[in-house]
Amino acid sequence: MTRAVLFPQYGSHPERPKEAGWSPKKDIETLYSLLAEQITASLAHDCEPPQRSCPTCREWGRRHAAAFLKSLPETKALLLKDIAAAYEGDPAAKSYTEIIVAYPGFFAVLVYRIAHTLLSMGIPLLPRMMTEYAHSRTGIDIHPGAEIGEYFFIDHGTGVVIGETTQIGKRVRIYQGVTLGALSLPPGAGDLYRNKKRHPTIEDEVIIYANATILGGETIIGRRSVIGGNVWITESVPPNTRVLLDKPDLIYLSN
Protein backbone atom coordinates (compact mmCIF):
# COMPACT_ATOMS: atom_id res chain seq x y z
CA MET A 1 0.00 0.00 0.00
CA THR A 2 2.84 2.40 0.83
CA ARG A 3 4.37 1.82 -2.61
CA ALA A 4 1.02 2.75 -4.20
CA VAL A 5 1.06 6.03 -2.27
CA LEU A 6 4.70 6.80 -3.06
CA PHE A 7 4.43 5.88 -6.75
CA PRO A 8 0.72 5.99 -7.65
CA GLN A 9 1.42 5.87 -11.39
CA TYR A 10 2.95 2.38 -11.15
CA GLY A 11 0.26 -0.18 -10.51
CA SER A 12 -2.34 -0.50 -7.80
CA HIS A 13 -2.81 -2.34 -4.55
CA PRO A 14 -5.55 -4.89 -3.79
CA GLU A 15 -6.92 -2.60 -1.07
CA ARG A 16 -7.30 0.32 -3.48
CA PRO A 17 -10.95 1.31 -3.99
CA LYS A 18 -12.21 0.39 -7.44
CA GLU A 19 -14.90 3.03 -7.83
CA ALA A 20 -14.59 5.70 -10.52
CA GLY A 21 -14.14 8.41 -7.89
CA TRP A 22 -10.78 7.07 -6.73
CA SER A 23 -8.17 9.67 -5.76
CA PRO A 24 -4.69 9.60 -4.20
CA LYS A 25 -6.28 10.95 -1.03
CA LYS A 26 -8.25 7.72 -0.70
CA ASP A 27 -5.04 5.68 -0.97
CA ILE A 28 -3.52 7.79 1.80
CA GLU A 29 -6.58 7.33 3.99
CA THR A 30 -6.49 3.58 3.38
CA LEU A 31 -2.78 3.45 4.18
CA TYR A 32 -3.36 5.37 7.41
CA SER A 33 -6.06 2.93 8.54
CA LEU A 34 -4.06 -0.19 7.66
CA LEU A 35 -0.85 1.11 9.17
CA ALA A 36 -2.51 2.30 12.39
CA GLU A 37 -3.97 -1.19 12.77
CA GLN A 38 -0.63 -2.93 12.19
CA ILE A 39 1.31 -0.58 14.48
CA THR A 40 -1.31 -1.06 17.18
CA ALA A 41 -0.94 -4.84 16.90
CA SER A 42 2.85 -4.56 17.12
CA LEU A 43 2.69 -2.33 20.18
CA ALA A 44 0.08 -4.54 21.84
CA HIS A 45 2.30 -7.57 21.31
CA ASP A 46 4.96 -5.85 23.44
CA CYS A 47 2.52 -5.06 26.25
CA GLU A 48 3.07 -6.88 29.54
CA PRO A 49 1.15 -9.11 29.38
CA PRO A 50 0.44 -9.05 25.60
CA GLN A 51 -3.04 -7.73 24.82
CA ARG A 52 -5.17 -7.98 21.71
CA SER A 53 -7.06 -4.79 22.54
CA CYS A 54 -5.13 -2.04 24.31
CA PRO A 55 -6.56 1.53 24.27
CA THR A 56 -3.13 3.06 24.81
CA CYS A 57 -1.67 1.04 21.94
CA ARG A 58 -4.53 2.10 19.66
CA GLU A 59 -3.87 5.77 20.44
CA TRP A 60 -0.15 5.41 19.81
CA GLY A 61 -0.90 3.41 16.66
CA ARG A 62 -2.87 6.35 15.27
CA ARG A 63 -0.19 8.85 16.28
CA HIS A 64 2.64 6.85 14.76
CA ALA A 65 0.68 6.24 11.55
CA ALA A 66 0.11 9.99 11.18
CA ALA A 67 3.80 10.70 11.84
CA PHE A 68 4.77 8.08 9.27
CA LEU A 69 2.60 9.72 6.60
CA LYS A 70 4.31 13.05 7.29
CA SER A 71 7.69 11.37 6.68
CA LEU A 72 6.74 10.04 3.23
CA PRO A 73 8.05 13.02 1.20
CA GLU A 74 11.50 12.53 2.73
CA THR A 75 11.34 8.78 2.07
CA LYS A 76 10.30 9.34 -1.54
CA ALA A 77 13.17 11.79 -2.06
CA LEU A 78 15.62 9.10 -0.90
CA LEU A 79 14.02 6.47 -3.12
CA LEU A 80 14.19 8.72 -6.18
CA LYS A 81 17.93 9.02 -5.57
CA ASP A 82 18.18 5.23 -5.27
CA ILE A 83 16.35 4.90 -8.61
CA ALA A 84 18.76 7.39 -10.18
CA ALA A 85 21.72 5.39 -8.85
CA ALA A 86 20.32 2.20 -10.37
CA TYR A 87 19.73 3.89 -13.72
CA GLU A 88 23.21 5.41 -13.77
CA GLY A 89 24.88 2.19 -12.64
CA ASP A 90 23.13 -0.35 -14.86
CA PRO A 91 23.16 0.08 -18.65
CA ALA A 92 20.54 -2.68 -18.85
CA ALA A 93 17.99 -0.37 -17.22
CA LYS A 94 15.93 1.23 -19.97
CA SER A 95 13.84 3.53 -17.76
CA TYR A 96 13.02 4.53 -14.21
CA THR A 97 9.74 2.66 -14.63
CA GLU A 98 11.60 -0.60 -15.26
CA ILE A 99 13.59 -0.13 -12.06
CA ILE A 100 10.50 0.63 -9.96
CA VAL A 101 8.39 -2.29 -11.18
CA ALA A 102 10.98 -4.95 -12.03
CA TYR A 103 14.21 -4.58 -10.03
CA PRO A 104 14.38 -6.78 -6.91
CA GLY A 105 17.19 -4.65 -5.49
CA PHE A 106 15.04 -1.55 -5.59
CA PHE A 107 12.07 -3.37 -4.06
CA ALA A 108 14.24 -4.55 -1.16
CA VAL A 109 15.63 -1.04 -0.63
CA LEU A 110 12.13 0.48 -0.80
CA VAL A 111 10.86 -1.88 1.90
CA TYR A 112 14.01 -1.28 3.95
CA ARG A 113 13.60 2.51 3.86
CA ILE A 114 9.97 2.26 4.97
CA ALA A 115 10.83 -0.26 7.71
CA HIS A 116 13.81 1.82 8.88
CA THR A 117 11.54 4.83 9.32
CA LEU A 118 9.13 2.80 11.44
CA LEU A 119 11.96 1.32 13.50
CA SER A 120 13.39 4.80 14.15
CA MET A 121 9.95 5.74 15.53
CA GLY A 122 10.25 2.93 18.07
CA ILE A 123 7.81 0.51 16.42
CA PRO A 124 8.64 -3.08 17.43
CA LEU A 125 8.32 -6.25 15.36
CA LEU A 126 6.60 -4.78 12.27
CA PRO A 127 9.78 -3.36 10.64
CA ARG A 128 11.52 -6.73 10.88
CA MET A 129 8.49 -8.52 9.46
CA MET A 130 8.52 -6.12 6.51
CA THR A 131 12.17 -6.65 5.63
CA GLU A 132 11.80 -10.42 6.02
CA TYR A 133 8.90 -10.25 3.56
CA ALA A 134 11.19 -8.46 1.11
CA HIS A 135 13.85 -11.08 1.87
CA SER A 136 11.46 -13.88 0.96
CA ARG A 137 10.52 -12.16 -2.31
CA THR A 138 13.97 -11.06 -3.46
CA GLY A 139 16.61 -13.09 -1.63
CA ILE A 140 18.00 -9.79 -0.27
CA ASP A 141 18.26 -9.58 3.53
CA ILE A 142 18.52 -6.00 4.84
CA HIS A 143 17.99 -5.50 8.56
CA PRO A 144 15.80 -2.42 9.21
CA GLY A 145 18.32 -1.20 11.78
CA ALA A 146 21.07 -0.71 9.19
CA GLU A 147 21.92 2.88 8.25
CA ILE A 148 22.12 3.38 4.48
CA GLY A 149 22.92 6.65 2.73
CA GLU A 150 21.46 8.10 -0.43
CA TYR A 151 22.02 6.89 -4.01
CA PHE A 152 22.29 3.25 -2.89
CA PHE A 153 22.18 0.52 -5.54
CA ILE A 154 22.05 -3.27 -5.21
CA ASP A 155 22.63 -4.85 -8.62
CA HIS A 156 21.08 -8.31 -9.19
CA GLY A 157 20.91 -8.76 -5.44
CA THR A 158 20.29 -12.44 -4.74
CA GLY A 159 22.05 -13.50 -1.55
CA VAL A 160 22.92 -10.01 -0.28
CA VAL A 161 23.01 -9.73 3.54
CA ILE A 162 23.24 -6.38 5.36
CA GLY A 163 23.35 -6.73 9.14
CA GLU A 164 21.65 -4.69 11.82
CA THR A 165 24.48 -2.31 12.76
CA THR A 166 25.91 -1.85 9.26
CA GLN A 167 26.58 1.75 8.25
CA ILE A 168 26.68 2.55 4.53
CA GLY A 169 27.57 5.96 3.10
CA LYS A 170 26.45 7.71 -0.07
CA ARG A 171 26.67 6.35 -3.62
CA VAL A 172 27.57 2.81 -2.62
CA ARG A 173 26.99 -0.02 -5.09
CA ILE A 174 26.98 -3.71 -4.18
CA TYR A 175 26.42 -6.87 -6.18
CA GLN A 176 24.84 -10.26 -5.59
CA GLY A 177 26.05 -12.46 -2.76
CA VAL A 178 27.70 -9.68 -0.74
CA THR A 179 27.64 -10.15 3.04
CA LEU A 180 28.09 -7.22 5.41
CA GLY A 181 28.01 -9.27 8.57
CA ALA A 182 29.24 -9.87 12.10
CA LEU A 183 32.08 -12.04 13.32
CA SER A 184 31.11 -15.24 15.11
CA LEU A 185 30.29 -14.75 18.78
CA PRO A 186 31.41 -16.99 21.65
CA PRO A 187 28.70 -19.31 23.00
CA GLY A 188 26.23 -17.45 25.20
CA ALA A 189 27.56 -14.00 24.25
CA GLY A 190 24.41 -12.77 22.52
CA ASP A 191 23.29 -10.50 25.36
CA LEU A 192 26.78 -9.04 25.74
CA TYR A 193 26.88 -7.91 22.10
CA ARG A 194 23.21 -6.99 21.68
CA ASN A 195 22.79 -3.29 20.74
CA LYS A 196 26.53 -2.97 20.09
CA LYS A 197 28.17 -2.36 16.71
CA ARG A 198 28.88 -5.75 15.17
CA HIS A 199 28.77 -5.04 11.44
CA PRO A 200 31.08 -3.06 9.13
CA THR A 201 31.07 0.55 8.03
CA ILE A 202 31.15 1.23 4.29
CA GLU A 203 32.12 4.80 3.44
CA ASP A 204 31.01 6.88 0.44
CA GLU A 205 31.38 5.77 -3.19
CA VAL A 206 32.51 2.21 -2.46
CA ILE A 207 31.85 -0.63 -4.93
CA ILE A 208 31.64 -4.19 -3.60
CA TYR A 209 31.59 -6.95 -6.19
CA ALA A 210 29.83 -10.31 -6.08
CA ASN A 211 30.22 -12.71 -3.15
CA ALA A 212 32.55 -10.49 -1.14
CA THR A 213 32.30 -10.98 2.64
CA ILE A 214 33.08 -8.09 4.99
CA LEU A 215 32.75 -8.79 8.71
CA GLY A 216 33.10 -7.04 12.05
CA GLY A 217 31.98 -3.89 13.80
CA GLU A 218 35.46 -2.34 13.71
CA THR A 219 35.94 -2.97 9.99
CA ILE A 220 35.80 0.20 7.88
CA ILE A 221 35.99 0.24 4.09
CA GLY A 222 37.40 3.64 3.15
CA ARG A 223 35.69 5.88 0.64
CA ARG A 224 36.12 5.27 -3.09
CA SER A 225 37.53 1.80 -2.48
CA VAL A 226 36.73 -1.16 -4.73
CA ILE A 227 36.29 -4.59 -3.16
CA GLY A 228 36.71 -7.41 -5.65
CA GLY A 229 34.58 -10.51 -5.92
CA ASN A 230 34.91 -13.43 -3.48
CA VAL A 231 37.25 -11.65 -1.05
CA TRP A 232 37.03 -12.17 2.73
CA ILE A 233 37.72 -9.04 4.81
CA THR A 234 37.85 -8.67 8.60
CA GLU A 235 40.20 -5.66 8.78
CA SER A 236 39.77 -2.05 7.70
CA VAL A 237 40.68 -0.92 4.19
CA PRO A 238 42.12 2.58 3.59
CA PRO A 239 40.33 4.99 1.24
CA ASN A 240 40.99 4.73 -2.51
CA THR A 241 42.10 1.09 -2.27
CA ARG A 242 41.40 -1.87 -4.54
CA VAL A 243 41.22 -5.25 -2.82
CA LEU A 244 41.49 -8.17 -5.23
CA LEU A 245 42.29 -11.88 -5.13
CA ASP A 246 45.23 -13.22 -7.08
CA LYS A 247 44.17 -14.66 -10.39
CA PRO A 248 43.63 -18.40 -10.03
CA ASP A 249 45.64 -20.89 -12.05
CA LEU A 250 43.11 -22.24 -14.52
CA ILE A 251 43.46 -25.75 -15.89
CA TYR A 252 42.01 -26.51 -19.32
CA LEU A 253 41.29 -30.16 -20.10
CA SER A 254 40.05 -31.53 -23.38
CA ASN A 255 36.75 -33.41 -23.33
C-alpha positions in Angstrom: 0.0 0.0 0.0 2.8 2.4 0.8 4.4 1.8 -2.6 1.0 2.7 -4.2 1.1 6.0 -2.3 4.7 6.8 -3.1 4.4 5.9 -6.8 0.7 6.0 -7.7 1.4 5.9 -11.4 3.0 2.4 -11.2 0.3 -0.2 -10.5 -2.3 -0.5 -7.8 -2.8 -2.3 -4.6 -5.6 -4.9 -3.8 -6.9 -2.6 -1.1 -7.3 0.3 -3.5 -11.0 1.3 -4.0 -12.2 0.4 -7.4 -14.9 3.0 -7.8 -14.6 5.7 -10.5 -14.1 8.4 -7.9 -10.8 7.1 -6.7 -8.2 9.7 -5.8 -4.7 9.6 -4.2 -6.3 11.0 -1.0 -8.2 7.7 -0.7 -5.0 5.7 -1.0 -3.5 7.8 1.8 -6.6 7.3 4.0 -6.5 3.6 3.4 -2.8 3.4 4.2 -3.4 5.4 7.4 -6.1 2.9 8.5 -4.1 -0.2 7.7 -0.8 1.1 9.2 -2.5 2.3 12.4 -4.0 -1.2 12.8 -0.6 -2.9 12.2 1.3 -0.6 14.5 -1.3 -1.1 17.2 -0.9 -4.8 16.9 2.9 -4.6 17.1 2.7 -2.3 20.2 0.1 -4.5 21.8 2.3 -7.6 21.3 5.0 -5.9 23.4 2.5 -5.1 26.2 3.1 -6.9 29.5 1.1 -9.1 29.4 0.4 -9.0 25.6 -3.0 -7.7 24.8 -5.2 -8.0 21.7 -7.1 -4.8 22.5 -5.1 -2.0 24.3 -6.6 1.5 24.3 -3.1 3.1 24.8 -1.7 1.0 21.9 -4.5 2.1 19.7 -3.9 5.8 20.4 -0.2 5.4 19.8 -0.9 3.4 16.7 -2.9 6.4 15.3 -0.2 8.9 16.3 2.6 6.8 14.8 0.7 6.2 11.6 0.1 10.0 11.2 3.8 10.7 11.8 4.8 8.1 9.3 2.6 9.7 6.6 4.3 13.0 7.3 7.7 11.4 6.7 6.7 10.0 3.2 8.0 13.0 1.2 11.5 12.5 2.7 11.3 8.8 2.1 10.3 9.3 -1.5 13.2 11.8 -2.1 15.6 9.1 -0.9 14.0 6.5 -3.1 14.2 8.7 -6.2 17.9 9.0 -5.6 18.2 5.2 -5.3 16.4 4.9 -8.6 18.8 7.4 -10.2 21.7 5.4 -8.8 20.3 2.2 -10.4 19.7 3.9 -13.7 23.2 5.4 -13.8 24.9 2.2 -12.6 23.1 -0.3 -14.9 23.2 0.1 -18.7 20.5 -2.7 -18.9 18.0 -0.4 -17.2 15.9 1.2 -20.0 13.8 3.5 -17.8 13.0 4.5 -14.2 9.7 2.7 -14.6 11.6 -0.6 -15.3 13.6 -0.1 -12.1 10.5 0.6 -10.0 8.4 -2.3 -11.2 11.0 -5.0 -12.0 14.2 -4.6 -10.0 14.4 -6.8 -6.9 17.2 -4.7 -5.5 15.0 -1.5 -5.6 12.1 -3.4 -4.1 14.2 -4.5 -1.2 15.6 -1.0 -0.6 12.1 0.5 -0.8 10.9 -1.9 1.9 14.0 -1.3 4.0 13.6 2.5 3.9 10.0 2.3 5.0 10.8 -0.3 7.7 13.8 1.8 8.9 11.5 4.8 9.3 9.1 2.8 11.4 12.0 1.3 13.5 13.4 4.8 14.2 10.0 5.7 15.5 10.2 2.9 18.1 7.8 0.5 16.4 8.6 -3.1 17.4 8.3 -6.3 15.4 6.6 -4.8 12.3 9.8 -3.4 10.6 11.5 -6.7 10.9 8.5 -8.5 9.5 8.5 -6.1 6.5 12.2 -6.7 5.6 11.8 -10.4 6.0 8.9 -10.3 3.6 11.2 -8.5 1.1 13.9 -11.1 1.9 11.5 -13.9 1.0 10.5 -12.2 -2.3 14.0 -11.1 -3.5 16.6 -13.1 -1.6 18.0 -9.8 -0.3 18.3 -9.6 3.5 18.5 -6.0 4.8 18.0 -5.5 8.6 15.8 -2.4 9.2 18.3 -1.2 11.8 21.1 -0.7 9.2 21.9 2.9 8.2 22.1 3.4 4.5 22.9 6.7 2.7 21.5 8.1 -0.4 22.0 6.9 -4.0 22.3 3.2 -2.9 22.2 0.5 -5.5 22.0 -3.3 -5.2 22.6 -4.9 -8.6 21.1 -8.3 -9.2 20.9 -8.8 -5.4 20.3 -12.4 -4.7 22.1 -13.5 -1.6 22.9 -10.0 -0.3 23.0 -9.7 3.5 23.2 -6.4 5.4 23.3 -6.7 9.1 21.6 -4.7 11.8 24.5 -2.3 12.8 25.9 -1.9 9.3 26.6 1.8 8.3 26.7 2.6 4.5 27.6 6.0 3.1 26.4 7.7 -0.1 26.7 6.4 -3.6 27.6 2.8 -2.6 27.0 0.0 -5.1 27.0 -3.7 -4.2 26.4 -6.9 -6.2 24.8 -10.3 -5.6 26.1 -12.5 -2.8 27.7 -9.7 -0.7 27.6 -10.2 3.0 28.1 -7.2 5.4 28.0 -9.3 8.6 29.2 -9.9 12.1 32.1 -12.0 13.3 31.1 -15.2 15.1 30.3 -14.8 18.8 31.4 -17.0 21.6 28.7 -19.3 23.0 26.2 -17.4 25.2 27.6 -14.0 24.3 24.4 -12.8 22.5 23.3 -10.5 25.4 26.8 -9.0 25.7 26.9 -7.9 22.1 23.2 -7.0 21.7 22.8 -3.3 20.7 26.5 -3.0 20.1 28.2 -2.4 16.7 28.9 -5.7 15.2 28.8 -5.0 11.4 31.1 -3.1 9.1 31.1 0.6 8.0 31.1 1.2 4.3 32.1 4.8 3.4 31.0 6.9 0.4 31.4 5.8 -3.2 32.5 2.2 -2.5 31.9 -0.6 -4.9 31.6 -4.2 -3.6 31.6 -7.0 -6.2 29.8 -10.3 -6.1 30.2 -12.7 -3.2 32.6 -10.5 -1.1 32.3 -11.0 2.6 33.1 -8.1 5.0 32.7 -8.8 8.7 33.1 -7.0 12.0 32.0 -3.9 13.8 35.5 -2.3 13.7 35.9 -3.0 10.0 35.8 0.2 7.9 36.0 0.2 4.1 37.4 3.6 3.2 35.7 5.9 0.6 36.1 5.3 -3.1 37.5 1.8 -2.5 36.7 -1.2 -4.7 36.3 -4.6 -3.2 36.7 -7.4 -5.7 34.6 -10.5 -5.9 34.9 -13.4 -3.5 37.2 -11.7 -1.0 37.0 -12.2 2.7 37.7 -9.0 4.8 37.8 -8.7 8.6 40.2 -5.7 8.8 39.8 -2.1 7.7 40.7 -0.9 4.2 42.1 2.6 3.6 40.3 5.0 1.2 41.0 4.7 -2.5 42.1 1.1 -2.3 41.4 -1.9 -4.5 41.2 -5.2 -2.8 41.5 -8.2 -5.2 42.3 -11.9 -5.1 45.2 -13.2 -7.1 44.2 -14.7 -10.4 43.6 -18.4 -10.0 45.6 -20.9 -12.1 43.1 -22.2 -14.5 43.5 -25.8 -15.9 42.0 -26.5 -19.3 41.3 -30.2 -20.1 40.1 -31.5 -23.4 36.8 -33.4 -23.3 
